Amino acid sequence: QLKKSDVLPGFDEKRPIILFASQWVRGGEEYMRKQIIDDYLKLAENFPDYYFLVKPHPLETDISLYKQFQQKNKNRNFLLINEDIYKLIAISDVVLVFTSTVGAEVVYFKKNLIILNYFLTLKQIKNFGMNSPGAAKSQVRIGF
């Protein structure tokens, strides 16, 4: 079994990892990414003892928004990571996706999955689903 520190040297093995596997967005969807990242940052502030990782999609060329949010994080637990997605899934405790095939891969890894579905009807995969930061907070707490 892969250790957190094998993938991300210096990471505490006991500290939970919440991974957001971002999705490349088309024109007009930028507001969704901003809302999701803003809520993800709020979640990180509610759980200062967790690692909150963002893995940008390979087609995302502008990651400045993630860097801005990373600078705003008081707890310094919101990290932008460019590591292999499969390794990140393997060491994560919970994975969040918006609209990504990574969600299916998370299920294959038997990891907890939260689908960030703010603008459509709420769909649940496995145990988790959310459409607001408050719902995410309660689901993350239940997951541990």
Residue, then its C-alpha position, 0 to 999 in steps of 0.5 A: q500500500l502506498k504511503k502519503s509520504d511516498v508520494l508527497p515527502g514530508f506529509d503526515e501519515k495520520r493527517p487525512i487528505i481531501l483531494f479535489a480533482s479539477q476539471w477543465v472548464r469551457g468558456g462561460e463555466e469559469y464562475m463554477r470553478k471559482q465557486i467550487i474553489d471558494d467553497y473548498l477553501k472554506l472547507a479547508e478552514n473548517f478542517p485545519d488538521y486535514y490536507f486539502l489538495v487540488k490537482p489541476h486538470p492536464l488541459e488547465t493552462d491558467i491555474s492562477l485562480y488556484k494560486q490566489f486561493q492558496q495564498k488566502n488559506k490561513n492554515r496553509n493546508f490548501l495545496l496545489i499539487n501536480e502529481d500523478i492522479y492515480k497516486l493522489i487517489a491512492i493516498s486520499d481519504v476523500v476525493l471531490v470532482f465536479t464533472s470528471t471521469v476521475g470520479a469513476e476511477v475513485v470508485y474503482f479505488k474504493k475511496n469516498l467520493i463527493i460530486l460537487n454538483y452545484f448547478l444541476t440536480l444532486k446525485q449521490i455516488k457511494n455515501f456522499g453528495m453535496n451542493s453547498p459548503g455546509a453539506a460538504k462540511s457535514q459529509v467530510r466529518i461523517g467520512f471519518 
